[in-house]
């Protein structure tokens, strides 16, 4: 199934749409609907959540279809994201308002280009502190950290690698655990 784009709308119009478990995002004023995730995608998502629950120093962990309200034209639904304890005030009834500390996007055939380009720039612009792009088909994680308003690539980590995150007290993150 191919990603579908509907007419342009505002955040208010987008939030007035009927509630659904489908992944619907407002990106640059256009509604994007993604097809249901693959088993490979969901496996990586669950593994990331399990891994993060072991190492996060408080705060709250969320996953799609919870939206992140950035502005009147942008409400993405990241696959997995975390708010530190300092940012719990961003939690609203239907969405998170403002930048999460960590965003994780898991590639699928229909979303990889958007995750690598549009969402990359959106998350950078709005101040997401760390962005992980996960490719389950090729078993790698690409990690970016925000430095003076711009994402800087920390590295591309394959299944045999591990990396650390300053968000989590330099906890070691084994990439193999994501693709187990």
Backbone as JSON, one array per atom type, in Angstrom:
{
  "sequence": "XXXXXXXXXXXXXXXXXXXXXXXXXXXXXXXXXXXXXXXXXXXXXXXXXXXXXXXXXXXXXXXXXXXXXXXXXXXXXXXXXXXXXXXXXXXXXXXXXXXXXXXXXXXXXXXXXXXXXXXXXXXXXXXXXXXXXXXXXXXXXXXXXXXXXXXXXXXXXXXXXXXXXXXXXXXXXXXXXXXX",
  "N": [[0.85, -1.18, 0.0], [0.56, 2.21, -0.78], [1.73, 5.31, 0.56], [-0.66, 7.75, 1.33], [-1.64, 11.04, 0.49], [-3.62, 13.61, 1.64], [-5.75, 16.5, 1.21], [-4.49, 19.78, 2.06], [-4.37, 20.92, 5.46], [-5.08, 22.5, 8.64], [-3.64, 22.28, 11.96], [-5.74, 22.3, 13.82], [-7.91, 21.38, 12.25], [-6.91, 18.87, 11.61], [-6.72, 17.66, 14.16], [-9.41, 17.48, 14.68], [-10.28, 15.38, 13.2], [-11.8, 12.09, 13.05], [-11.09, 9.86, 15.76], [-8.56, 7.38, 15.54], [-6.75, 4.27, 15.23], [-4.96, 4.13, 13.25], [-1.91, 5.18, 11.71], [-1.61, 8.46, 11.35], [-0.37, 11.42, 10.17], [0.36, 14.89, 10.36], [2.14, 16.69, 8.24], [3.89, 19.4, 7.25], [1.44, 20.61, 6.74], [0.01, 18.69, 5.32], [-1.88, 15.7, 5.32], [-0.65, 12.57, 6.09], [-0.96, 9.16, 5.65], [0.0, 6.1, 6.85], [0.58, 2.73, 5.78], [-0.41, -0.32, 7.56], [2.06, -1.38, 9.96], [4.84, -3.64, 9.34], [5.6, -6.99, 10.49], [8.3, -7.17, 11.07], [8.92, -4.47, 11.54], [7.28, -3.95, 13.8], [8.41, -5.74, 15.62], [10.99, -4.67, 15.96], [10.2, -2.23, 17.09], [8.98, -3.03, 19.55], [11.2, -4.23, 20.76], [12.9, -2.02, 21.05], [11.39, -0.46, 22.82], [11.37, -2.18, 25.07], [14.12, -2.25, 25.63], [14.65, 0.5, 26.16], [13.01, 0.9, 28.4], [14.51, -0.31, 30.36], [16.66, 1.39, 30.71], [15.99, 4.12, 30.82], [16.1, 7.16, 32.66], [13.78, 7.84, 34.3], [11.01, 10.03, 33.52], [8.84, 9.78, 30.62], [7.85, 7.26, 28.35], [6.7, 6.88, 25.04], [4.7, 5.69, 22.23], [3.76, 5.31, 18.73], [0.28, 5.29, 18.08], [0.63, 8.01, 19.14], [0.65, 11.46, 18.89], [2.87, 14.26, 18.19], [2.7, 17.55, 18.78], [3.95, 20.14, 17.01], [3.59, 22.57, 15.59], [1.16, 24.6, 13.81], [1.16, 23.28, 11.38], [2.37, 20.83, 11.65], [2.21, 17.71, 13.0], [3.64, 15.09, 13.79], [3.74, 11.46, 14.17], [5.8, 9.82, 15.88], [7.52, 6.63, 15.87], [8.58, 5.64, 18.32], [9.09, 7.48, 21.29], [10.6, 9.62, 23.81], [10.13, 11.5, 26.75], [11.94, 13.47, 28.96], [12.01, 13.77, 32.56], [11.96, 16.5, 33.06], [10.35, 17.51, 31.07], [7.71, 16.71, 31.29], [5.48, 18.28, 31.49], [4.66, 18.77, 28.94], [2.81, 16.94, 28.19], [-0.33, 16.45, 26.93], [-3.91, 15.96, 26.6], [-4.49, 14.65, 24.11], [-2.13, 14.59, 22.68], [1.45, 15.16, 22.57], [2.96, 18.18, 23.39], [5.34, 19.97, 21.82], [8.93, 19.41, 21.56], [10.06, 16.09, 21.95], [12.6, 14.51, 24.0], [14.0, 12.32, 22.96], [13.6, 10.82, 19.79], [12.57, 8.04, 17.93], [12.53, 6.63, 14.83], [11.36, 4.04, 12.81], [12.25, 2.54, 9.92], [10.18, 1.83, 7.1], [9.16, 0.51, 3.93], [7.44, 2.44, 2.82], [7.87, 4.71, 4.36], [10.55, 5.43, 4.78], [12.0, 7.37, 3.23], [10.7, 9.76, 3.94], [11.18, 9.73, 6.73], [13.97, 10.02, 6.75], [14.38, 12.48, 5.54], [12.19, 14.66, 5.53], [11.11, 14.4, 8.2], [13.48, 14.29, 9.64], [14.51, 16.94, 9.31], [12.39, 18.34, 10.43], [12.37, 17.43, 13.13], [14.9, 18.28, 13.9], [14.66, 21.09, 13.54], [12.76, 21.69, 15.53], [14.0, 21.04, 17.88], [14.51, 18.4, 18.95], [16.42, 16.39, 21.01], [17.86, 14.02, 20.52], [17.99, 11.74, 17.81], [17.08, 8.7, 16.51], [17.39, 6.68, 13.73], [16.09, 3.79, 12.54], [16.76, 0.9, 10.75], [15.23, -1.88, 10.01], [15.37, -3.79, 7.95], [17.99, -3.77, 7.02], [19.38, -3.93, 9.33], [20.56, -1.79, 10.99], [21.29, 1.15, 13.0], [21.04, 4.57, 12.89], [22.36, 7.32, 14.46], [21.71, 10.55, 15.67], [22.62, 13.58, 17.27], [21.55, 16.64, 18.75], [23.24, 19.62, 18.24], [23.96, 22.8, 18.94], [21.61, 23.58, 17.59], [21.61, 22.03, 15.29], [21.48, 18.76, 13.82], [23.93, 16.37, 14.45], [25.67, 13.69, 13.18], [26.23, 10.89, 15.12], [26.9, 8.33, 14.61], [26.71, 5.32, 12.58], [25.37, 2.33, 13.37], [25.83, -1.09, 13.33], [24.48, -4.47, 13.6], [26.33, -5.92, 15.2], [27.42, -3.96, 16.74], [27.55, -1.56, 19.5], [26.22, 1.36, 21.09], [26.33, 4.52, 22.86], [24.25, 6.75, 24.77], [23.99, 10.06, 25.66], [21.7, 10.96, 26.82], [20.86, 9.0, 28.48], [22.64, 8.61, 30.61], [25.02, 7.65, 29.51], [24.52, 4.96, 29.08], [25.02, 1.71, 27.75], [23.99, 0.66, 24.59], [23.12, -2.1, 23.01], [23.03, -2.91, 19.66], [22.2, -5.32, 18.57], [20.2, -6.14, 20.31], [18.02, -4.68, 19.49], [17.32, -5.81, 17.1], [16.71, -8.43, 17.7]],
  "CA": [[0.0, 0.0, 0.0], [1.35, 3.43, -0.91], [1.36, 6.43, 1.42], [-1.64, 8.63, 0.7], [-1.63, 12.42, 0.97], [-4.89, 14.28, 1.43], [-5.69, 17.95, 1.09], [-3.83, 20.53, 3.13], [-5.24, 21.32, 6.56], [-4.41, 23.05, 9.82], [-3.58, 21.38, 13.12], [-7.08, 22.23, 14.37], [-8.7, 20.49, 11.4], [-6.34, 17.53, 11.76], [-7.11, 17.13, 15.47], [-10.85, 17.26, 14.67], [-10.58, 14.14, 12.48], [-12.21, 11.02, 13.96], [-10.02, 9.12, 16.41], [-8.24, 6.13, 14.86], [-5.47, 3.64, 15.6], [-4.09, 4.24, 12.08], [-0.87, 6.2, 11.81], [-1.93, 9.65, 10.57], [0.52, 12.51, 10.56], [0.26, 16.16, 9.66], [3.5, 17.14, 7.93], [3.85, 20.56, 6.38], [0.07, 20.9, 6.38], [-0.6, 17.6, 4.55], [-2.11, 14.47, 6.08], [-0.01, 11.37, 5.56], [-1.43, 7.94, 6.29], [0.92, 4.99, 6.57], [-0.04, 1.4, 5.85], [-0.07, -1.0, 8.81], [3.47, -1.77, 10.01], [5.17, -5.04, 9.14], [6.01, -7.72, 11.69], [9.7, -6.76, 11.3], [8.84, -3.12, 12.12], [6.73, -4.06, 15.14], [9.39, -6.44, 16.45], [12.01, -3.67, 16.31], [9.57, -1.26, 17.99], [8.84, -3.65, 20.87], [12.54, -4.41, 21.32], [13.38, -0.69, 21.45], [10.66, -0.09, 24.03], [11.89, -3.01, 26.17], [15.48, -1.78, 25.92], [14.59, 1.82, 26.78], [12.43, 0.8, 29.73], [15.57, -0.74, 31.28], [17.73, 2.38, 30.9], [15.57, 5.52, 30.94], [16.19, 7.66, 34.04], [12.54, 8.54, 34.61], [10.31, 10.59, 32.37], [7.78, 8.93, 30.06], [8.08, 6.67, 27.04], [5.48, 6.82, 24.23], [4.84, 5.1, 20.89], [2.66, 5.6, 17.82], [-0.1, 6.49, 17.36], [0.6, 9.26, 19.9], [1.19, 12.54, 18.08], [3.68, 15.33, 18.78], [2.28, 18.83, 18.2], [5.04, 21.12, 16.89], [3.03, 23.85, 15.17], [-0.11, 24.48, 13.1], [1.28, 22.48, 10.16], [3.16, 19.62, 11.89], [1.92, 16.82, 14.13], [4.07, 13.74, 13.43], [3.53, 10.38, 15.13], [7.02, 9.01, 15.88], [7.32, 5.24, 16.27], [8.87, 5.6, 19.76], [9.74, 8.71, 21.76], [10.77, 9.74, 25.25], [10.21, 12.81, 27.39], [12.61, 13.44, 30.25], [11.19, 14.26, 33.68], [11.86, 17.96, 32.94], [9.42, 17.89, 30.01], [6.42, 16.04, 31.46], [4.43, 19.28, 31.31], [4.28, 18.79, 27.52], [1.79, 15.92, 27.96], [-1.71, 16.94, 26.84], [-4.87, 14.86, 26.54], [-4.46, 13.92, 22.84], [-0.83, 14.64, 22.04], [2.55, 15.79, 23.3], [3.18, 19.5, 22.8], [6.75, 20.34, 21.82], [9.92, 18.4, 21.2], [10.53, 15.06, 22.87], [14.06, 14.46, 24.13], [14.45, 11.29, 22.02], [12.65, 10.29, 18.82], [13.04, 6.87, 17.18], [11.71, 6.27, 13.67], [11.73, 2.74, 12.26], [11.96, 2.6, 8.49], [9.44, 0.85, 6.31], [9.3, 0.88, 2.52], [6.67, 3.63, 2.49], [8.17, 5.87, 5.21], [11.98, 5.67, 4.96], [12.42, 8.65, 2.64], [10.15, 10.83, 4.77], [11.91, 9.7, 8.0], [15.35, 10.48, 6.52], [14.43, 13.85, 5.05], [11.21, 15.6, 6.1], [11.06, 14.32, 9.66], [14.81, 14.66, 10.12], [14.57, 18.4, 9.39], [11.36, 18.78, 11.38], [12.85, 17.17, 14.49], [16.05, 19.18, 14.11], [14.13, 22.46, 13.67], [11.99, 21.87, 16.76], [14.84, 20.84, 19.06], [14.63, 17.04, 19.49], [17.82, 16.28, 21.44], [18.51, 12.86, 19.91], [17.15, 11.11, 16.8], [17.56, 7.41, 16.04], [16.72, 6.13, 12.56], [16.3, 2.35, 12.64], [16.46, 0.19, 9.52], [15.15, -3.3, 10.34], [15.74, -4.63, 6.8], [19.46, -3.83, 6.9], [19.86, -4.09, 10.7], [21.44, -0.73, 11.49], [20.71, 2.32, 13.65], [21.8, 5.81, 12.63], [22.09, 8.16, 15.62], [22.03, 11.97, 15.56], [22.39, 14.4, 18.46], [21.41, 18.06, 18.45], [24.36, 20.43, 18.7], [23.78, 24.19, 18.5], [20.48, 23.68, 16.68], [21.74, 21.15, 14.12], [21.79, 17.37, 14.1], [25.27, 15.88, 14.12], [25.63, 12.22, 13.2], [27.15, 10.23, 16.06], [27.38, 7.12, 13.96], [25.82, 4.3, 12.04], [25.73, 1.16, 14.17], [25.29, -2.34, 12.81], [24.0, -5.44, 14.58], [27.4, -6.34, 16.12], [27.89, -2.78, 17.45], [26.81, -0.92, 20.58], [26.47, 2.8, 21.18], [25.88, 5.12, 24.1], [23.44, 7.95, 24.65], [24.16, 10.97, 26.8], [20.39, 11.13, 27.43], [20.64, 7.92, 29.43], [23.81, 8.42, 31.44], [26.01, 6.86, 28.76], [24.17, 3.54, 29.08], [25.4, 0.99, 26.54], [22.83, 0.19, 23.84], [23.54, -3.1, 22.02], [22.16, -2.88, 18.49], [21.62, -6.67, 18.4], [18.97, -6.23, 21.11], [16.95, -4.05, 18.72], [16.96, -6.71, 16.0], [16.66, -9.8, 18.22]],
  "C": [[0.89, 1.24, 0.0], [0.82, 4.49, 0.04], [0.38, 7.33, 0.66], [-1.54, 10.01, 1.32], [-2.97, 13.04, 0.63], [-4.66, 15.78, 1.31], [-4.98, 18.58, 2.28], [-4.85, 20.88, 4.2], [-4.4, 21.87, 7.7], [-4.37, 21.99, 10.92], [-4.97, 21.22, 13.73], [-7.98, 21.29, 13.57], [-8.22, 19.05, 11.54], [-6.79, 16.9, 13.08], [-8.62, 16.88, 15.58], [-11.24, 16.0, 13.89], [-11.01, 13.06, 13.48], [-11.0, 10.27, 14.52], [-9.82, 7.78, 15.7], [-6.94, 5.57, 15.4], [-4.51, 3.67, 14.42], [-3.06, 5.34, 12.33], [-1.23, 7.31, 10.82], [-1.05, 10.77, 11.07], [0.19, 13.75, 9.74], [1.68, 16.66, 9.48], [3.42, 18.24, 6.89], [2.43, 20.81, 5.85], [-0.63, 19.83, 5.56], [-0.75, 16.37, 5.43], [-1.46, 13.31, 5.35], [-0.55, 10.18, 6.35], [-0.49, 6.81, 5.87], [0.16, 3.68, 6.6], [0.31, 0.74, 7.19], [1.39, -1.45, 8.81], [3.65, -3.27, 9.82], [5.53, -5.68, 10.48], [7.45, -7.31, 12.06], [9.75, -5.4, 11.99], [8.36, -3.2, 13.56], [7.68, -4.76, 16.11], [10.47, -5.46, 16.9], [11.44, -2.65, 17.31], [9.46, -1.81, 19.41], [10.2, -3.83, 21.54], [13.13, -3.08, 21.8], [12.7, -0.25, 22.74], [11.19, -0.87, 25.23], [13.27, -2.56, 26.59], [15.45, -0.44, 26.66], [13.99, 1.77, 28.18], [13.46, 0.37, 30.78], [16.54, 0.39, 31.61], [17.26, 3.82, 31.1], [15.59, 5.95, 32.42], [14.94, 8.43, 34.46], [11.93, 9.12, 33.35], [9.26, 9.62, 31.88], [8.14, 8.51, 28.65], [6.74, 6.54, 26.33], [5.77, 6.11, 22.91], [3.62, 5.47, 20.05], [1.47, 4.73, 18.18], [-0.26, 7.75, 18.21], [1.3, 10.35, 19.08], [2.0, 13.53, 18.9], [3.32, 16.62, 18.05], [3.47, 19.79, 18.21], [4.5, 22.5, 16.56], [1.76, 23.57, 14.36], [-0.04, 23.61, 11.85], [1.94, 21.12, 10.4], [2.8, 18.91, 13.18], [2.34, 15.41, 13.7], [3.7, 12.74, 14.52], [4.77, 9.48, 15.09], [6.72, 7.58, 16.35], [7.51, 5.08, 17.78], [9.46, 6.95, 20.13], [9.69, 8.81, 23.27], [10.83, 11.2, 25.65], [10.93, 12.64, 28.72], [11.66, 14.0, 31.32], [10.99, 15.77, 33.6], [10.79, 18.4, 31.95], [8.04, 17.24, 30.13], [5.24, 17.0, 31.33], [3.95, 19.39, 29.87], [3.15, 17.8, 27.22], [0.41, 16.56, 28.02], [-2.63, 15.74, 26.67], [-4.73, 14.02, 25.26], [-3.1, 13.86, 22.17], [0.2, 15.19, 23.01], [2.81, 17.12, 22.61], [4.65, 19.88, 22.94], [7.65, 19.14, 21.64], [10.16, 17.37, 22.29], [12.05, 15.13, 22.98], [14.66, 13.47, 23.13], [13.3, 10.94, 21.1], [13.32, 9.14, 18.1], [12.05, 6.63, 16.05], [12.26, 4.97, 13.1], [11.29, 2.73, 10.81], [11.03, 1.48, 8.04], [9.54, 1.35, 4.87], [8.6, 2.2, 2.2], [7.05, 4.86, 3.31], [9.65, 6.25, 5.28], [12.42, 7.03, 4.42], [11.94, 9.82, 3.5], [10.88, 10.9, 6.12], [13.3, 10.3, 7.86], [15.42, 11.96, 6.15], [13.47, 14.78, 5.8], [11.21, 15.59, 7.62], [12.4, 14.66, 10.29], [14.88, 16.17, 10.33], [13.55, 18.97, 10.38], [11.84, 18.6, 12.81], [14.04, 18.06, 14.84], [15.56, 20.6, 14.39], [13.47, 22.7, 15.03], [12.74, 21.44, 18.02], [14.82, 19.47, 19.71], [16.11, 16.82, 19.8], [18.57, 15.12, 20.8], [17.51, 12.17, 18.99], [17.81, 9.82, 16.34], [16.73, 7.01, 14.83], [17.1, 4.65, 12.49], [15.87, 1.69, 11.33], [16.42, -1.31, 9.81], [15.56, -4.22, 9.19], [17.25, -4.81, 6.68], [20.15, -3.88, 8.26], [20.93, -3.06, 11.1], [20.62, 0.38, 12.14], [21.63, 3.49, 13.36], [21.38, 6.8, 13.72], [22.59, 9.58, 15.39], [21.76, 12.65, 16.9], [22.35, 15.87, 18.04], [22.57, 18.82, 19.07], [24.22, 21.82, 18.09], [22.73, 24.3, 17.4], [20.54, 22.8, 15.45], [22.03, 19.73, 14.56], [23.19, 17.03, 13.61], [25.22, 14.36, 14.23], [26.69, 11.69, 14.15], [27.71, 8.98, 15.45], [26.27, 6.29, 13.37], [26.29, 2.99, 12.67], [25.03, -0.07, 13.63], [25.02, -3.32, 13.94], [25.06, -5.84, 15.6], [27.89, -5.19, 17.0], [27.02, -2.45, 18.66], [27.1, 0.56, 20.51], [25.97, 3.29, 22.52], [25.03, 6.35, 23.79], [23.65, 8.8, 25.88], [22.82, 11.21, 27.5], [20.17, 10.14, 28.56], [21.9, 7.59, 30.21], [24.88, 7.55, 30.82], [25.77, 5.36, 28.85], [24.51, 2.92, 27.73], [24.15, 0.41, 25.89], [23.32, -0.8, 22.79], [22.55, -3.16, 20.86], [21.5, -4.25, 18.27], [20.33, -6.83, 19.18], [17.76, -5.63, 20.37], [16.43, -5.01, 17.64], [16.89, -8.17, 16.42], [15.42, -10.53, 17.73]]
}
